Amino acid sequence: MLLAGIAPSSTLDAWLAAYPQAPGLLVATLCVGGLLLALAPRISSWQRGKGRPLLDPMQAEELMLGAGLLVLDLREDADYRAGHIRGALPVPYRDLATRFQRPDTQAKRAILLVDETDALAHEAYALLTTRGFEWMYVLKGGMVAWRRSRRALVK
């Protein structure tokens, strides 16, 4: 409302004289807004992951080399064919409920749930937990984080 009446420079000078803190507050507001926009994806990923075991790409790669992980890629087939983690099993999220009814009591490997951003992986984690699966991880940040950390992809 205050800016609506500002047209001539003399009015602007008068307004700045009356409110000397206004330019600084405007710059600070824009900076905070930009910071929140930049951090929004990380904040939402953090909120989804509360209380769930998360692995960053480096930790996941180390576990794949060591004791081994069953990597479930929850993305659609086209995304999987465009590039996936070596040894990943393609199980689109829509098929997960039918393909994983109950845990295998003989299974010795943990499950790593992977999708593009980790949003579907958290939903899959909740579904599989209700079905009795226990030894699971979510790839923090999904394939976006995997590619950002320059980890190997297979096509």
C-alpha positions in Angstrom: 0.0 0.0 0.0 2.8 2.4 0.8 4.5 1.7 -2.6 1.2 2.4 -4.6 1.4 6.1 -4.2 5.1 6.5 -5.1 5.7 7.9 -8.5 7.8 11.0 -8.6 11.4 10.9 -7.2 10.7 13.6 -4.6 8.0 11.3 -3.1 10.4 8.4 -3.1 13.0 10.5 -1.4 10.4 11.6 1.2 9.3 8.0 1.7 12.9 6.8 2.1 13.5 9.6 4.6 10.5 8.5 6.6 11.3 4.8 6.5 15.2 4.5 6.3 15.1 0.8 7.2 12.8 -0.2 4.3 15.5 -1.0 1.7 17.4 -3.1 4.1 14.2 -5.0 5.1 13.3 -5.6 1.5 16.7 -7.0 0.7 16.7 -9.2 3.8 13.2 -10.5 3.0 14.3 -11.4 -0.6 17.4 -13.2 0.7 15.4 -15.2 3.3 12.8 -16.1 0.6 15.5 -17.2 -1.8 17.1 -19.3 0.9 13.8 -21.0 1.8 13.2 -21.8 -1.9 16.7 -23.3 -2.3 16.3 -25.4 0.9 12.7 -26.5 0.3 13.6 -29.9 -1.4 16.1 -30.8 1.4 13.6 -29.8 4.1 10.8 -32.0 2.7 13.3 -34.9 2.3 14.4 -34.4 5.9 10.8 -34.4 7.1 9.9 -37.6 5.2 13.0 -39.4 6.6 12.3 -38.7 10.3 12.8 -41.9 12.2 13.7 -43.9 9.2 17.1 -45.4 8.4 18.6 -43.3 5.6 21.8 -43.9 3.6 23.6 -41.3 1.6 25.0 -42.5 -1.7 28.5 -43.1 -0.3 27.2 -45.2 2.5 24.9 -47.2 0.1 27.9 -47.9 -2.2 30.0 -49.1 0.7 27.2 -51.5 1.9 26.8 -52.8 -1.6 30.5 -53.7 -1.7 30.5 -55.2 1.7 27.6 -57.3 3.1 25.5 -56.5 0.2 22.2 -54.8 -0.4 19.1 -55.7 -2.4 18.6 -52.5 -4.3 14.9 -52.0 -5.3 14.5 -49.3 -8.0 10.9 -48.0 -7.6 11.0 -45.8 -10.7 9.1 -46.6 -14.0 10.8 -48.8 -16.6 11.8 -45.9 -18.9 13.6 -44.1 -16.0 15.3 -47.4 -15.0 16.6 -48.0 -18.5 17.9 -44.4 -18.7 20.3 -45.2 -15.9 20.2 -47.2 -12.6 22.5 -48.4 -9.8 24.4 -51.5 -10.7 22.6 -54.7 -9.6 19.3 -52.8 -8.9 16.1 -54.8 -9.3 13.5 -52.9 -11.2 10.2 -52.9 -9.2 8.0 -50.0 -10.2 6.2 -48.6 -7.1 2.8 -49.6 -8.6 3.9 -53.3 -8.6 5.5 -53.3 -5.2 2.4 -54.3 -3.2 1.9 -57.4 -5.4 5.5 -58.5 -5.7 6.5 -58.1 -2.0 3.7 -59.7 0.0 5.8 -60.9 3.0 9.4 -61.1 4.0 11.6 -64.1 3.0 12.8 -65.6 6.3 15.9 -66.9 4.5 16.9 -63.5 3.2 20.3 -62.3 4.5 20.5 -59.0 2.7 19.1 -55.6 3.6 16.8 -53.8 1.2 17.7 -50.3 -0.2 14.7 -48.5 -1.6 15.5 -46.1 -4.4 13.4 -43.7 -6.5 14.1 -40.4 -8.2 13.8 -38.1 -5.1 13.1 -40.4 -2.2 9.4 -39.5 -1.8 8.1 -42.9 -3.2 10.9 -44.7 -1.3 9.5 -43.5 2.0 6.0 -44.6 1.0 7.3 -48.0 0.1 9.2 -48.1 3.4 5.9 -47.6 5.2 4.1 -50.2 3.1 6.8 -52.9 3.6 7.1 -52.1 7.3 3.4 -52.9 7.8 4.0 -56.2 5.9 6.8 -57.3 8.3 9.9 -56.2 6.5 12.5 -54.9 8.9 16.0 -54.6 7.5 15.4 -51.7 5.1 17.0 -48.4 4.2 16.0 -45.4 2.0 18.5 -43.8 -0.3 18.5 -40.2 1.0 17.8 -37.9 -1.9 17.1 -40.8 -4.3 18.7 -41.0 -7.7 19.1 -37.2 -7.8 21.6 -37.4 -4.9 23.2 -40.5 -6.5 23.9 -38.6 -9.7 24.9 -35.5 -7.9 27.6 -37.5 -6.0 28.8 -38.8 -9.3 28.3 -42.4 -8.5 28.3 -45.0 -11.3 25.2 -45.7 -13.4 24.4 -48.6 -15.6 22.3 -48.2 -18.7 
